[in-house]
Amino acid sequence: MGLSSNQNEYIVTCHCQDMPKYAAEAFSMLFPDTPHPIMLVGDKQILDEANRRQDSLSPILMGISKNKEKFAFFIKLTDEGPELWDLKKGIRIP
């Protein structure tokens, strides 16, 4: 399990106990043999990345940073636009 250097893919999680570990394991099950993207944990890291970016991922990251519930998402910017997966549920969000 390597770490992807792609700056257009992120695992984003709340700072809740065990959620980063859970998100990493869920990602590995959904996307076997795929290097793990950069992980952003907690609203500060997520908001910092949202402010750094100047593309369609920025408002998505900004919205996620305001989430007050437990969360774990995989976000990917593709040629067709943003792709969002709920790692807690194991589904793609349309």
N, C-alpha and C positions, 0 to 999 in steps of 0.2 A: 504494500500500500504506500505509494509515493504521494508527494504533494505537488499539485498542479501549480504552474506558475502563471496560469491564465488569469488575467485581471478582469475577466468578464464572467467569472463564476465564483460564487460564494456560498458557504454554508453560514447561515445567520441564526443565532439562538439567543434566548434570554440568558441571564446570568444565574438561572436557577440551578440548584444542586443537581448534578449528573446529566443535565440537559446537553451540554456540549459532547459528552461521551455518547449519550443516546443518539444524538444527531449524526455523529461520525459513523456509528454502527449502522444506523438506518440508511445512510448514504451508501455504505458498502454493500448492503443487501439489495438496494434498488439499482445500483450501478456497479456491479462487480467488475473488477479489473480496471476500474477508472481511477486515476489519481485523485486524491482528495483536493478540492479547491481550498482557497484561503478561508479560514473560519473567523467570523466576526462574532464576538461574544459580548452581549450587553449593549444597552442603548448608546453608551458613549462611543464605543468602537464603530457601531453601525452608523451613527449620526456623523462621525468624523469621515467615514468613507463616503456617505451620501453627499457631504459638503465638498469633498475632493473631486467627485465625478461631475461631468458636464454632459450626461447622456440620459437615456430613458430609464436607467437603473436608479438614478439619484432619487426621484420621487418615490419609488417603491421602497428603497432603503429608508428614506425619511419616514414613510408611513409605518414601516415595521418597527422603527426605533421608538415609536410612541405606544406600541402594544404593551399592555399591562398584564397579559396572561402568559402562561407558559407557551413557548413557541420554538419551532425548529423548521427552517425552510432551506431549500436549495434554490438559488437564483442563478439564472444563466442568461446572458445576452446573446441572442442568435441573430442571423441575418434577417429573420422574420420578426424579430422583436424579443421582448423579455419572455422568459419561460420560468414559471414558479412552481415548485413542488413543496407540498406539506409533508415534511419528514415524519411528523407524529402520526399522520394518517396513512402515509405511503402512497399518496395520490398527487397527480398533477392538477394544479388549479387552473381552470380554463381562463 
